[in-house]
């Protein structure tokens, strides 16, 4: 895992890396939920897909908030999907 640089940030490298990791997990969650939503088949598909899409939206909101906090501290959110 690459080390996060705090270039001009008031955060410690450990906190910066934790924020990058959290952001990466949330972005990965969005991708996974959407992928699973496309894979659902059958009679009860609609409510399951709706739930997965809601979860993807929630993960995207979390990623957005983390990204905003990171940029406010001078960090650059990475596009790392795990």
Phi, psi and omega per residue, in radians:
X1 nan 2.310 -3.122
X2 -1.213 2.553 3.107
X3 -1.367 2.370 3.089
X4 -1.390 2.356 3.066
X5 -1.696 2.524 -3.106
X6 -1.748 0.239 -3.133
X7 -0.270 1.551 3.105
X8 1.469 0.051 -3.106
X9 -1.534 2.682 3.082
X10 -1.577 0.113 -3.126
X11 -1.622 2.628 3.056
X12 -1.273 2.736 3.103
X13 -1.015 -0.592 3.139
X14 -1.137 -0.744 3.117
X15 -1.200 -0.713 3.121
X16 -1.071 -0.752 3.123
X17 -1.152 -0.667 3.109
X18 -1.106 -0.735 3.103
X19 -1.120 -0.725 3.107
X20 -1.081 -0.754 -3.119
X21 -1.131 -0.777 3.107
X22 -1.076 -0.757 3.128
X23 -1.075 -0.753 3.128
X24 -1.082 -0.727 3.127
X25 -1.121 -0.707 3.142
X26 -1.180 -0.750 3.108
X27 -1.107 -0.709 3.095
X28 -1.089 -0.656 3.104
X29 -1.082 -0.709 3.106
X30 -1.031 -0.836 -3.119
X31 -1.081 -0.783 -3.116
X32 -1.131 -0.827 -3.134
X33 -1.045 -0.740 3.134
X34 -1.180 -0.677 3.094
X35 -1.073 -0.847 3.138
X36 -1.084 -0.643 3.127
X37 -1.075 -0.610 3.121
X38 -1.308 -0.368 -3.057
X39 -1.577 -0.182 -3.092
X40 -1.293 2.360 3.093
X41 -2.373 2.813 3.043
X42 2.020 -3.111 -3.037
X43 -1.171 -0.607 -3.102
X44 -1.690 0.439 -3.058
X45 -1.089 -0.774 -2.973
X46 -1.051 -0.879 -3.140
X47 -1.175 -0.555 3.129
X48 -1.201 -0.788 3.121
X49 -1.097 -0.705 3.117
X50 -1.060 -0.737 3.139
X51 -1.137 -0.758 3.131
X52 -1.114 -0.695 3.102
X53 -1.150 -0.664 3.066
X54 -1.077 -0.735 3.119
X55 -1.126 -0.677 3.097
X56 -1.104 -0.726 3.110
X57 -1.121 -0.692 3.120
X58 -1.132 -0.766 3.108
X59 -1.108 -0.658 3.115
X60 -1.151 -0.689 3.072
X61 -1.072 -0.742 3.121
X62 -1.109 -0.772 3.132
X63 -1.081 -0.700 3.140
X64 -1.102 -0.802 -3.138
X65 -1.116 -0.734 3.086
X66 -1.095 -0.761 3.117
X67 -1.069 -0.684 3.102
X68 -1.119 -0.748 3.113
X69 -1.129 -0.699 -3.136
X70 -1.125 -0.816 -3.122
X71 -1.172 -0.530 3.085
X72 -1.127 -0.462 3.121
X73 -1.738 0.205 3.063
X74 1.464 0.251 3.114
X75 -1.666 2.837 3.098
X76 -2.036 1.955 3.110
X77 -1.088 2.295 3.140
X78 -1.499 2.767 3.106
X79 -1.713 0.856 -3.070
X80 -1.595 2.073 3.078
X81 -1.935 2.222 -3.089
X82 -1.858 nan nan
